Amino acid sequence: MNTIPERNADAQANEIAAAAKQSGVEVNAQETAQWLVAMSNAERADAIVHDAQQGIFGHHIALLDFDADDLNYFRRLAKHIRTMPHPNVESAIAISGSAAQGRVQLFPGDCDFFERVHIHAPDAETAKTILREVMRATAVRALLQPDIVLIEANFGVYTQAVRERGQPRAAGDPITWTPNDVFNGLMLVEDANGNSLFLHWDKVEAGQGWTYLGWIVADRERGRIALASNMLDVTWQAPDGTITSLDGSVDPFFQEVYLFADEQPIFTKLAREVTPDALNAYTRMMRSQVTHYTHAEPNFGKACKRLYNLFRLTDQLEAAAYVRELFDEPVACLYQVPGLLEAAEIALRDPRAEIDRATVLKQIDAVMEHVKNATEGRDEARILAELSRIKLDVLREPPGSDWDEILQAVRKRCAEIVNDFFRARLLGYKAIREFVENLMP
């Protein structure tokens, strides 16, 4: 990465602001210049930086985008969703994805956590047994806590093609367990011939595919309900010190902000196991996902998030500076509306949820305020009318039955508005338009 002198940064920022104006995007040239200088200077720092004042650590570029005002909230949340303690396990938990970029992405879709789980065991099979125990204990814990509801767990992979709750799953696909499945330690699927097939939690191949837990969590102080997830990267250490990843590779750390300073030693040990090609592999993955979301399955909101990560790690700072300005535009807040409504629906309808209706109503009021700020005319009137119907349903006893219809309509229109917004703004910037056009689907 080339260091950008301040005078050059000012000139580049002015060029970005002028180009953005043509697409209807407002850019603060002074703040953009400061960001360009900070990003270019970050390359001279160590890859991993420890912020002693905040008690956090992570990749130097990731820390530049993290908003410390959210730190206490993420730490409270982490204690509810991180893996249960075990005498043979040490771990380090981080906030990742758009939630780790609070200075840039003011409206993240959900709270994505990432936990490095390191198991000490005499052999791989013992390590997998410990992982099964820890994962299940973590999932079941949510059934006993207020203000948190388990949605699903991804654990193990299918060894053959099956139908899972009516949906086809190929060999190698992750197994998705409902809360009841996890609690029972058992789930029923059908094989390719339609025969019943029981899967046992204690017998699936632990650590393969996604090892993931998803919840909704209520924060009564904020009057907010959030989708939260924890993706696990699991390793085990043999008595001779050899470290092995259960899924074949130790994940890179370019998007993670670790929340507890005392967990840096275990992170440092595991970071040494990341392959030298990790950055290239990560940028290849980002390019592939951008290609998918701009050519195969257009979703320019998702493409925009991945382009930002790609550009800032590949020395395309002018393009990254332009993309980061799109996230705080009023329309960008609609990106999180479907997730907020999904969380509200689960909180209201799941019999295990101990989330009061007042919190659900506050969530819907917040969504309505987002819509008012981001839309106008027929779109605003139509979406607000649908949301008003949802509010009435919340107040009924029992709740109304037309949520599915309303949510589908609101999600669809919000997704259309967000997609149109990001497509027009992204492709309105020449360098990004040419980059996207040159991607091969």
Beta strands, then each sheet from edge to edge (+ up, - down):
strand 1: 48-51
strand 2: 56-59
strand 3: 89-96
strand 4: 111-120
strand 5: 148-157
strand 6: 162-164
strand 7: 167-169
strand 8: 174-177
strand 9: 186-191
strand 10: 196-200
strand 11: 212-219
strand 12: 224-237
strand 13: 243-245
strand 14: 257-258
sheet 1: 1+ 2- 14+ 3- 4+ 12+ 11- 5+ 8-
sheet 2: 1+ 2- 14+ 3- 4+ 12+ 13-
sheet 3: 7+ 6- 9+ 10-
end
